[in-house]
Amino acid sequence: MVLVVHGFPSSVAALRFEWAWQHPHASRRLAHVGPRLRGETAFAFHLRVLAHMLRAPPWARLPLTLRWVRPDLRQDLCLPPPPHVPLA
C-alpha cells in the first residue's frame, strides 16, 4: 500500500470510488481518461487516474484526504488535487 484516500461520507461512496479507480475504462465519470500509455507503469497510470478522479464529479466535492503511506514512492500528480484536498 502506497497511498490512502480517506474522508468519504459513507462506505457506499468509498466503494464507488474504489470501483471507478480499479475500472476507469468502464466508468462513465472517467471516459475522458485515456488508456494506459505505452511505457507508462501501472503505478503511474493509477496516479493519473486518481488525479482525474479528484477533479471529476461527484468526487470533486467530497472532503477527501490523500495520505502517502510510503513517502519514498511519493510523486506529484499530473493534475494538482483541488485546494480542499490536503496531502498528508
Secondary structure by P-SEA (a helix, b strand, c coil): ccccccccccaaaaaaaaaaaacccccccccccccccccccaaaaaaaaaaaaaacccccccbbbbbbcccccccccccccccccccc
